[in-house]
């Protein structure tokens, strides 16, 4: 969950960084530098919001920890692992992927 939230903030080398980088670069190319600055400041502020989501996840009681360990045997764990791999892969292989799509 932390990786996905950091991707939303735009931390490299995750997939969200690629999207934000392209968005801010296009805003600067279109001479909307002020808009890119506002977007960057907003991304920094969103980090505080997302970290407030992460903090309670690690303050759980011990009785829920055993229930969570058994949850990793479910199909949801497969979905989480696949999306985690995709998020990191998109961030690391952004340039070849964009060249292939473009």
C-alpha positions as CSV (number, residue, x, y, z in Angstrom):
1,X,0.0,0.0,0.0
2,X,2.9,2.3,0.8
3,X,4.3,1.8,-2.7
4,X,1.0,2.7,-4.4
5,X,0.6,5.8,-2.3
6,X,4.1,6.9,-3.0
7,X,3.4,6.4,-6.7
8,X,0.4,8.7,-6.4
9,X,2.7,11.4,-4.9
10,X,5.1,10.9,-7.8
11,X,8.2,9.5,-6.1
12,X,10.7,8.0,-8.6
13,X,11.2,5.2,-9.8
14,X,7.5,4.4,-9.6
15,X,4.9,4.7,-12.4
16,X,3.2,7.8,-10.9
17,X,6.5,9.8,-11.3
18,X,6.4,9.2,-15.0
19,X,2.9,10.6,-15.4
20,X,3.6,13.6,-13.2
21,X,6.9,14.3,-14.9
22,X,5.3,14.3,-18.4
23,X,2.4,16.4,-17.1
24,X,4.6,19.1,-15.6
25,X,6.9,19.0,-18.7
26,X,4.0,19.6,-21.0
27,X,2.8,22.4,-18.8
28,X,6.2,24.1,-19.0
29,X,6.4,23.5,-22.8
30,X,3.1,25.2,-23.2
31,X,4.4,28.2,-21.2
32,X,2.3,27.4,-18.1
33,X,5.2,27.3,-15.8
34,X,3.1,28.7,-13.0
35,X,0.7,25.8,-13.4
36,X,3.6,23.3,-13.2
37,X,4.8,25.0,-10.0
38,X,1.4,24.8,-8.5
39,X,1.2,21.1,-9.4
40,X,4.6,20.4,-7.8
41,X,3.6,22.1,-4.6
42,X,0.3,20.2,-4.6
43,X,2.2,17.0,-5.0
44,X,4.4,17.8,-2.0
45,X,1.4,18.6,0.1
46,X,-0.3,15.4,-1.0
47,X,2.6,13.5,0.5
48,X,1.5,14.7,4.0
49,X,-2.0,13.5,3.3
50,X,-0.9,10.1,2.1
51,X,1.4,9.6,5.0
52,X,-1.5,10.2,7.3
53,X,-3.1,7.2,5.7
54,X,0.0,5.0,6.1
55,X,0.5,5.8,9.8
56,X,-2.6,4.1,11.2
57,X,-1.9,1.0,9.1
58,X,1.1,0.2,11.3
59,X,-0.6,1.0,14.6
60,X,-2.9,-2.1,14.5
61,X,-3.4,-4.4,17.4
62,X,-1.7,-7.8,17.6
63,X,-4.9,-9.7,17.1
64,X,-5.4,-8.4,13.6
65,X,-1.8,-9.3,12.6
66,X,-2.7,-13.0,12.6
67,X,-5.7,-12.4,10.4
68,X,-3.6,-10.4,8.0
69,X,-1.0,-13.1,7.7
70,X,-3.7,-15.5,6.5
71,X,-5.1,-13.0,4.0
72,X,-1.9,-13.3,1.9
73,X,-3.0,-16.7,0.8
74,X,-6.0,-15.3,-1.0
75,X,-6.3,-14.3,-4.7
76,X,-6.1,-10.6,-3.6
77,X,-2.4,-11.2,-2.8
78,X,-1.8,-12.1,-6.4
79,X,-3.5,-9.0,-7.6
80,X,-1.5,-6.9,-5.2
81,X,1.8,-8.4,-6.3
82,X,1.0,-8.1,-10.0
83,X,0.0,-4.4,-9.6
84,X,3.1,-3.8,-7.5
85,X,5.3,-5.2,-10.1
86,X,3.5,-3.2,-12.8
87,X,3.9,0.0,-10.9
88,X,7.6,-0.5,-10.4
89,X,8.1,-1.7,-14.0
90,X,6.4,1.2,-15.5
91,X,8.5,3.6,-13.5
92,X,11.8,1.8,-14.4
93,X,11.0,1.2,-18.1
94,X,9.1,4.4,-18.9
95,X,11.2,5.6,-21.8
96,X,11.2,2.3,-23.8
97,X,7.5,1.9,-23.0
98,X,6.6,5.4,-24.2
99,X,8.7,5.0,-27.3
100,X,6.9,1.7,-28.1
101,X,3.4,3.4,-27.5
102,X,4.3,6.6,-29.4
